[in-house]
Amino acid sequence: MLNIAVCVSGGGTNLQAIIDRIADGTLENVKIAGVISNNKNAYALERAAKADIPAFCVSPKDFETREAFHDALAAQLDALHPDLIVLAGFLVAVPAQIIRAYPGRIINIHPSLIPSFCGVGYYGLKVHEKALERGVKVTGATVHVVDEGMDSGPILLQKAVEVREGDTPEILQRRVMEQAEWELLPRAIGMFANKKED
C-alpha cells in the first residue's frame, strides 16, 4: 500500500480527483495518510473531512519565522510517514530540507506544458492568463518530480488541451483541470503504487 500525503492550498479539486479514483477502484493500493494545507480556510480541508481523511493546517502565519514554519511542515509530513508527497495546488515553495528528506518522492501538478508558463510567479489563473496573452493554440498540464528548482524537476506525465476561441482564463483553467489535471495526477500516483508492489 502506497501511503501518500497530499498538500493543498485552495479548493482541492485535484485532491477530490484522487479521493474519487481511490473510491471507484481506478487507483489501487493507495491510501491518503493525511491532507496538509497552509490555508486554514482551504475548502480542501473540508473535502478531506468528508472523506474521513486526517487534515491539518500548517500556516506560515502561525510562526514567527519561515524556518519555524518549514520545521513544522516537515514535522507534520514526517508524522504521516508518506511514501509519496503529492502537491495538488500547493502554493508554497517546498523547502530544501523536505526535498532532501524525500528525494524523488514528491510530485507536483502544474497547469501548463512545462517548460512553457512555469517557474516563479506562474500559478493558478496566472498560468492561463499568460497562455492566452501569448496566443498559444495548445496548453495542458504536467506532473513532475519536485527538485530544488521551481517546476524544474523531471517530467512524469503531460497531456495537451486545446485552447478555444473566446476562452477566458477561468474557462481555460476549468478545461485544463477536467481534461488533464484530474486524469494525470491519479495516474502518476498509480505509477508509484505499482512500483511499490514490485
C-alpha positions, 0 to 999 in steps of 0.5 A: 500500500502506497501511503501518500500525503497530499498538500493543498492550498485552495479548493482541492479539486485535484485532491477530490480527483484522487479521493474519487479514483481511490473510491471507484477502484481506478487507483489501487493500493493507495491510501491518503495518510493525511491532507496538509494545507497552509490555508486554514480556510482551504475548502480542501480541508473540508473535502478531506473531512468528508472523506474521513481523511486526517487534515491539518493546517500548517500556516506560515502565519502561525510562526514567527519565522519561515524556518519555524514554519518549514520545521513544522511542515516537515514535522507534520509530513514526517508524522504521516510517514508518506511514501509519496508527497503529492502537491495538488495546488500547493502554493508554497515553495517546498523547502530544501530540507523536505526535498532532501528528506524525500528525494524523488518522492514528491510530485507536483501538478502544474497547469501548463506544458512545462517548460512553457508558463512555469517557474516563479510567479506562474500559478493558478489563473496566472498560468492561463492568463499568460497562455492566452496573452501569448496566443498559444493554440495548445496548453495542458498540464504536467506532473513532475518530480519536485527538485530544488528548482521551481517546476524544474524537476523531471517530467512524469506525465503531460497531456495537451488541451486545446485552447478555444476561441473566446476562452477566458482564463477561468474557462481555460483553467476549468478545461485544463483541470477536467481534461488533464489535471484530474486524469494525470495526477491519479495516474502518476500516483498509480505509477508509484503504487505499482512500483511499490508492489514490485 
